[in-house]
């Protein structure tokens, strides 16, 4: 069995280099009774039949790479355990996660690895799962976790959906919105991003965590907004605090919001797009920030910016690959956006791994050249977990930003008449402090 890589997959592979890795990382905090590496070997091995992607490795020539089944695959090569002589507190855990995250995955084998770290202060273990972004995007990673990790059992095949049908009215609408799309997504910011600096190979990691239901309720009641809107508004307030901490200028910052366009009938591989939103850091009041974010995201969604962008780039790629590369480079420039902020739904209910409760799932995504900060969000039951990754040479105080995320979530819930106490739960996985 072989499968070609999509254009997006190949682009992700090409981003890797001495200072950039191509994988994402799920930091899964397990409560007492966490499994040993041997038990995890056996459990994952039993369920690989419903997750064959985890046995794929890169093959073929560099110019036309493809996925093929690794004939020498052994799950024991991908799961290991590191027992620390002393319990790991939140600072030590984040340092260990950063150390592992910085290491490139071995391209001679399937591009994933699980490391069990512990014991942790307060009990439990951290399962650090590195998974190459070319092999799986955030949504696919959550499906793979359900297939091989969660005790709820493998996912059943989802109903196949048909690609959207294009009508003549859609063509008229697309032509009408093209000028606005170019203005919103291609015109660069006039201000330099605070993360627009050369990066090195060293990373700093931080975590934050809040109540999903309380934030959702607050967003809806205050502005008719979504959880995604609330995440961006909370981040805007946190970045404002971080800039004040660094005595930097306060102004709007453009963020890139990835949008997955995959469906179950599509071939394997990444297929995504994005839209950009200006975060109003210059607005001091939390509710006003939420409403400003809501206005911007509503415009992007009603104009179908993510879908329009994907179609535009596809047409450019077919007409002129060189023009598409130029547009892609323009979109990746530091003036096009300051940082990438992703938000992926995780398990809707509490889950466990071989009987050990999953207390938190923090997703860590790689930074990019002249984009020295990355924020990834994933949910599990009623917990909304933020994972922050920053270049250590550019951002030495990532803990300040993580703590501010917690504070901003509390403030937004309180503004909606909720109780600030308990609105944010850092948990034993460690907040930013």
C-alpha positions as CSV (number, residue, x, y, z in Angstrom):
1,X,0.0,0.0,0.0
2,X,1.3,3.5,-0.9
3,X,-0.4,6.9,-0.7
4,X,1.0,10.1,-2.2
5,X,1.5,13.1,0.1
6,X,-0.8,16.1,-0.5
7,X,0.8,19.4,-1.5
8,X,0.1,20.6,2.1
9,X,2.0,17.5,3.5
10,X,5.0,18.2,1.3
11,X,5.0,21.9,2.3
12,X,5.1,20.8,6.0
13,X,8.0,18.5,5.3
14,X,9.9,21.3,3.6
15,X,9.6,23.6,6.6
16,X,11.8,21.3,8.7
17,X,15.4,22.3,9.2
18,X,18.0,22.7,11.9
19,X,15.9,25.2,13.9
20,X,12.3,23.9,13.1
21,X,10.7,20.5,13.7
22,X,7.7,19.3,11.7
23,X,5.7,17.6,14.5
24,X,3.1,18.6,17.0
25,X,2.9,17.3,20.5
26,X,0.1,16.3,22.8
27,X,1.0,16.5,26.5
28,X,-1.6,14.2,28.1
29,X,-1.7,14.4,31.9
30,X,-2.6,11.1,33.4
31,X,-3.8,10.6,37.0
32,X,-2.7,7.9,39.5
33,X,-2.5,4.4,38.1
34,X,-0.9,5.5,34.8
35,X,0.3,2.6,32.6
36,X,3.9,1.4,32.2
37,X,5.6,1.6,28.8
38,X,5.1,-2.2,28.4
39,X,1.4,-2.0,29.1
40,X,1.1,0.9,26.6
41,X,3.0,-1.1,24.0
42,X,0.6,-4.0,24.2
43,X,-2.5,-1.8,24.3
44,X,-1.5,0.4,21.2
45,X,-0.3,-2.7,19.3
46,X,-3.7,-4.4,19.8
47,X,-5.6,-1.4,18.3
48,X,-3.3,-0.5,15.3
49,X,-5.7,-2.3,12.9
50,X,-8.1,0.7,13.3
51,X,-5.3,3.2,13.0
52,X,-3.1,1.9,10.1
53,X,-1.7,5.4,9.5
54,X,0.6,4.9,12.5
55,X,2.4,2.2,10.6
56,X,3.2,4.5,7.6
57,X,6.6,5.8,6.9
58,X,8.0,8.1,4.3
59,X,9.3,6.5,1.1
60,X,9.8,7.3,-2.6
61,X,12.1,9.9,-4.1
62,X,12.4,13.3,-2.3
63,X,10.7,15.0,-5.2
64,X,7.7,12.7,-5.0
65,X,7.4,11.4,-1.5
66,X,4.7,8.9,-0.5
67,X,3.5,7.0,2.5
68,X,4.0,3.2,2.6
69,X,3.6,0.6,5.4
70,X,6.8,0.1,7.3
71,X,7.6,-3.6,6.9
72,X,9.8,-3.5,10.0
73,X,7.3,-1.7,12.2
74,X,7.7,-2.4,15.9
75,X,5.6,-0.4,18.4
76,X,8.3,-0.8,21.0
77,X,10.5,1.6,18.8
78,X,7.9,4.3,19.4
79,X,7.0,4.1,23.1
80,X,9.4,4.6,25.9
81,X,9.4,5.6,29.6
82,X,11.6,8.0,31.6
83,X,11.4,7.8,35.4
84,X,12.9,10.8,37.2
85,X,14.7,10.2,40.5
86,X,12.7,13.2,41.9
87,X,9.1,14.2,41.3
88,X,8.6,16.6,38.4
89,X,6.9,19.9,39.3
90,X,5.3,22.0,36.6
91,X,8.6,23.8,35.8
92,X,10.5,20.6,35.4
93,X,7.7,19.0,33.4
94,X,7.6,21.9,31.0
95,X,11.4,21.7,30.6
96,X,11.2,18.0,29.8
97,X,8.5,18.5,27.3
98,X,10.6,21.3,25.6
99,X,13.6,19.0,25.5
100,X,11.6,16.2,23.8
101,X,9.8,18.6,21.5
102,X,13.1,20.0,20.1
103,X,14.2,16.5,18.9
104,X,13.4,15.7,15.3
105,X,11.6,12.5,14.6
106,X,13.4,9.7,12.7
107,X,12.2,9.8,9.1
108,X,13.3,6.1,8.6
109,X,10.4,5.1,10.8
110,X,6.7,6.1,11.1
111,X,6.7,9.7,12.3
112,X,5.4,9.5,15.8
113,X,6.6,8.7,19.3
114,X,5.2,8.5,22.8
115,X,7.2,9.2,26.0
116,X,6.0,8.6,29.5
117,X,7.4,11.1,32.0
118,X,7.1,10.8,35.8
119,X,6.5,10.7,38.6
120,X,4.8,14.1,38.8
121,X,4.3,16.2,41.9
122,X,0.9,15.2,43.2
123,X,1.0,11.8,41.5
124,X,0.4,10.7,37.9
125,X,2.4,10.7,34.7
126,X,2.6,12.8,31.6
127,X,2.3,11.0,28.2
128,X,4.1,13.1,25.6
129,X,3.0,12.1,22.1
130,X,4.9,13.7,19.2
131,X,3.1,13.2,15.9
132,X,4.3,14.7,12.6
133,X,2.0,17.3,11.2
134,X,2.4,15.8,7.7
135,X,1.0,12.5,9.0
136,X,-1.9,14.0,10.9
137,X,-3.5,17.4,11.5
138,X,-5.1,18.3,14.8
139,X,-8.5,16.7,14.1
140,X,-6.9,13.5,12.8
141,X,-4.6,13.4,15.9
142,X,-7.7,13.4,18.1
143,X,-9.3,10.6,16.0
144,X,-6.1,8.6,16.3
145,X,-6.1,9.1,20.1
146,X,-9.6,7.7,20.3
147,X,-8.5,4.8,18.2
148,X,-5.4,3.7,20.1
149,X,-5.4,5.4,23.5
150,X,-8.8,6.2,25.1
151,X,-10.5,3.4,27.0
152,X,-13.8,4.3,25.3
153,X,-12.6,2.2,22.4
154,X,-11.9,2.7,18.7
155,X,-14.1,5.1,16.8
156,X,-16.6,3.7,14.3
157,X,-16.2,4.8,10.7
158,X,-18.0,8.2,10.2
159,X,-20.6,8.6,7.6
160,X,-19.1,9.7,4.4
161,X,-20.0,13.2,3.3
162,X,-20.1,14.6,-0.2
163,X,-18.1,17.6,-1.3
164,X,-20.1,20.8,-1.5
165,X,-21.9,21.5,-4.7
166,X,-21.0,24.7,-6.5
167,X,-23.9,26.7,-7.9
168,X,-23.8,29.7,-10.3
169,X,-24.9,32.0,-7.4
170,X,-21.8,30.8,-5.5
171,X,-19.6,31.9,-8.5
172,X,-21.2,35.4,-8.4
173,X,-20.6,35.6,-4.7
174,X,-17.0,34.6,-5.0
175,X,-16.2,37.2,-7.6
176,X,-17.9,39.8,-5.4
177,X,-15.9,38.9,-2.3
178,X,-12.5,38.5,-4.1
179,X,-11.5,42.1,-3.6
180,X,-12.4,41.9,0.1
181,X,-10.5,38.6,0.5
182,X,-7.3,40.0,-0.9
183,X,-7.6,43.1,1.3
184,X,-8.3,41.0,4.5
185,X,-5.8,38.2,3.9
186,X,-3.0,39.5,1.7
187,X,-2.3,43.1,2.7
188,X,0.4,43.1,5.3
189,X,0.3,44.8,8.7
190,X,1.9,48.2,8.9
191,X,3.4,47.4,12.3
192,X,6.1,44.9,13.0
193,X,5.1,41.9,15.1
194,X,6.8,41.5,18.5
195,X,7.6,37.9,17.5
196,X,9.2,39.0,14.2
197,X,12.8,37.8,15.1
198,X,15.1,35.0,13.9
199,X,14.5,31.8,15.9
200,X,16.9,29.2,17.1
201,X,16.4,25.5,18.0
202,X,15.5,25.9,21.7
203,X,11.9,26.1,22.9
204,X,10.0,27.2,26.0
205,X,6.6,25.6,26.8
206,X,3.8,26.8,29.0
207,X,0.2,25.7,29.8
208,X,-3.0,27.3,30.8
209,X,-6.5,25.8,31.4
210,X,-10.0,27.0,31.9
211,X,-13.6,25.8,32.0
212,X,-15.0,25.2,28.6
213,X,-18.7,25.5,29.6
214,X,-18.3,28.7,31.6
215,X,-16.3,30.4,28.8
216,X,-18.9,29.3,26.2
217,X,-21.8,30.6,28.3
218,X,-20.0,33.9,28.9
219,X,-19.1,34.4,25.2
220,X,-22.7,33.7,24.1
221,X,-24.3,36.0,26.7
222,X,-21.9,38.9,26.4
223,X,-21.6,39.0,22.6
224,X,-23.4,36.2,20.9
225,X,-19.9,34.8,20.4
226,X,-18.4,31.3,20.1
227,X,-15.8,29.5,22.1
228,X,-13.3,30.3,19.3
229,X,-14.1,34.0,19.6
230,X,-13.6,33.8,23.4
231,X,-10.3,32.0,22.9
232,X,-9.0,34.8,20.6
233,X,-10.4,37.5,23.0
234,X,-8.7,35.9,26.0
235,X,-5.5,35.7,24.1
236,X,-5.8,39.3,23.1
237,X,-6.1,40.3,26.7
238,X,-3.2,38.1,27.7
239,X,-0.9,39.5,25.0
240,X,-1.8,43.0,26.2
241,X,-0.7,42.1,29.7
242,X,2.5,40.5,28.3
243,X,3.3,43.6,26.3
244,X,2.8,45.8,29.3
245,X,5.0,43.5,31.3
246,X,7.7,44.0,28.7
247,X,7.0,47.7,28.4
248,X,6.3,47.3,24.7
249,X,3.8,49.3,22.5
250,X,0.2,48.2,22.6
251,X,-1.4,47.8,19.2
252,X,-3.4,45.4,17.1
253,X,-1.8,42.0,16.3
254,X,-2.8,39.9,13.4
255,X,-3.2,36.2,14.1
256,X,-3.7,33.3,11.7
257,X,-6.5,30.9,12.5
258,X,-6.2,27.5,10.7
259,X,-9.4,25.9,9.3
260,X,-9.5,22.2,8.4
261,X,-11.3,21.5,5.2
262,X,-11.0,17.7,5.4
263,X,-14.0,15.4,5.2
264,X,-14.2,11.6,5.5
265,X,-14.5,11.1,1.8
266,X,-11.3,13.0,1.1
267,X,-8.0,11.2,0.6
268,X,-5.6,10.9,3.5
269,X,-3.5,14.0,4.2
270,X,-3.7,17.6,5.3
271,X,-6.2,19.8,3.6
272,X,-6.7,23.0,5.4
273,X,-6.9,26.8,5.0
274,X,-7.1,29.8,7.3
275,X,-8.3,33.3,7.9
276,X,-6.6,36.2,9.7
277,X,-8.0,38.3,12.4
278,X,-6.7,41.5,14.1
279,X,-6.6,41.1,17.9
280,X,-7.5,44.5,19.5
281,X,-4.8,44.7,22.1
282,X,-5.3,48.4,22.3
283,X,-8.8,47.9,23.8
284,X,-8.5,47.7,27.6
285,X,-11.9,46.2,28.5
286,X,-12.4,42.4,28.2
287,X,-16.0,42.5,26.9
288,X,-15.2,45.2,24.3
289,X,-12.3,43.0,23.1
290,X,-14.7,40.0,22.8
291,X,-17.2,42.0,20.8
292,X,-14.5,43.4,18.5
293,X,-13.2,39.9,17.8
294,X,-16.7,38.6,17.2
295,X,-17.3,41.3,14.5
296,X,-14.1,40.3,12.7
297,X,-14.6,36.5,12.8
298,X,-18.3,36.9,11.7
299,X,-17.1,38.8,8.6
300,X,-14.5,36.1,7.8
301,X,-17.1,33.3,8.2
302,X,-19.9,35.1,6.3
303,X,-17.5,35.8,3.5
304,X,-16.2,32.2,3.5
305,X,-12.6,33.5,3.6
306,X,-11.0,30.1,4.4
307,X,-12.8,28.3,1.6
308,X,-12.3,31.1,-0.8
309,X,-8.6,31.2,0.0
310,X,-8.2,27.4,-0.6
311,X,-9.9,27.6,-3.9
312,X,-7.9,30.7,-5.0
313,X,-4.6,29.0,-4.2
314,X,-5.7,25.8,-5.9
315,X,-6.5,27.7,-9.1
316,X,-3.2,29.6,-8.9
317,X,-1.3,26.3,-8.4
318,X,-2.9,24.8,-11.5
319,X,-2.3,28.0,-13.6
320,X,1.1,28.9,-12.3
321,X,3.0,27.0,-9.6
322,X,5.5,29.8,-9.4
323,X,2.7,32.3,-8.7
324,X,1.2,30.0,-6.0
325,X,4.6,29.7,-4.3
326,X,4.9,33.5,-4.3
327,X,1.4,33.9,-2.7
328,X,2.3,31.3,-0.1
329,X,5.5,33.1,0.7
330,X,3.6,36.3,1.0
331,X,1.1,34.7,3.4
332,X,3.9,33.3,5.6
333,X,5.7,36.7,5.9
334,X,5.9,38.1,9.5
335,X,3.9,41.2,8.4
336,X,1.1,38.9,7.2
337,X,0.4,37.6,10.7
338,X,2.2,37.6,14.0
339,X,1.3,34.2,15.4
340,X,-0.8,31.1,14.6
341,X,-3.7,30.2,17.0
342,X,-5.4,26.8,16.5
343,X,-8.4,25.4,18.4
344,X,-9.3,21.7,18.0
345,X,-12.2,19.9,19.7
346,X,-11.1,16.9,21.8
347,X,-13.1,14.3,23.7
348,X,-16.5,15.6,24.8
349,X,-16.5,13.4,27.9
350,X,-13.9,12.4,30.4
351,X,-11.6,9.7,29.1
352,X,-8.9,7.4,30.5
353,X,-5.9,5.5,29.3
354,X,-5.7,1.9,30.7
355,X,-7.7,3.0,33.7
356,X,-5.8,6.3,34.4
357,X,-7.9,9.4,34.1
358,X,-6.9,12.0,31.5
359,X,-6.7,15.2,33.6
360,X,-5.6,17.5,30.7
361,X,-4.5,17.5,27.1
362,X,-2.2,20.3,26.0
363,X,-1.3,20.6,22.4
364,X,2.1,22.1,21.4
365,X,2.7,23.3,17.9
366,X,6.0,24.4,16.4
367,X,6.9,28.1,15.9
368,X,8.1,29.4,12.5
369,X,10.9,31.5,11.3
370,X,10.2,35.1,12.4
371,X,7.0,33.8,14.1
372,X,8.5,33.0,17.5
373,X,5.2,32.2,19.3
374,X,2.6,29.6,18.7
375,X,-0.7,28.9,20.6
376,X,-2.7,25.7,20.3
377,X,-5.9,24.9,22.2
378,X,-7.6,21.6,22.6
379,X,-10.6,20.5,24.8
380,X,-11.3,17.5,26.9
381,X,-14.7,17.2,28.6
382,X,-15.2,20.6,30.3
383,X,-11.5,21.6,30.3
384,X,-10.2,24.0,27.6
385,X,-6.4,23.5,27.6
386,X,-3.9,26.0,26.1
387,X,-0.5,25.0,25.0
388,X,2.1,27.7,24.3
389,X,5.4,27.2,22.4
390,X,7.9,30.0,22.1
391,X,11.5,30.4,20.9
392,X,13.6,30.6,24.1
393,X,15.9,33.2,22.6
394,X,13.0,35.5,21.8
395,X,10.4,34.9,24.5
396,X,12.0,34.4,27.9
397,X,8.8,35.0,29.9
398,X,6.2,32.7,28.5
399,X,4.9,32.0,32.0
400,X,3.6,35.6,32.2
401,X,1.6,35.0,29.1
402,X,0.2,31.7,30.3
403,X,-0.8,33.2,33.7
404,X,-2.5,36.1,31.9
405,X,-4.6,33.7,29.9
406,X,-5.9,32.2,33.1
407,X,-6.7,35.7,34.5
408,X,-8.4,36.8,31.3
409,X,-10.7,33.8,31.2
410,X,-11.7,34.4,34.8
411,X,-12.4,38.1,34.0
412,X,-14.6,37.2,31.0
413,X,-16.6,34.7,33.0
414,X,-17.0,37.2,35.8
415,X,-18.2,39.9,33.4
416,X,-21.0,37.6,32.4
417,X,-22.1,37.3,36.0
418,X,-20.3,34.0,36.5
419,X,-18.2,33.2,39.6
420,X,-14.6,34.0,38.9
421,X,-13.5,31.4,41.5
422,X,-13.1,28.1,39.7
423,X,-13.6,29.6,36.2
424,X,-10.1,28.7,35.5
425,X,-8.6,25.4,36.5
426,X,-4.8,25.0,36.0
427,X,-4.8,21.6,37.4
428,X,-1.8,19.6,38.3
429,X,-0.5,19.8,34.8
430,X,0.8,23.2,35.8
431,X,-0.3,26.6,34.7
432,X,2.0,29.3,33.5
433,X,3.6,29.8,37.0
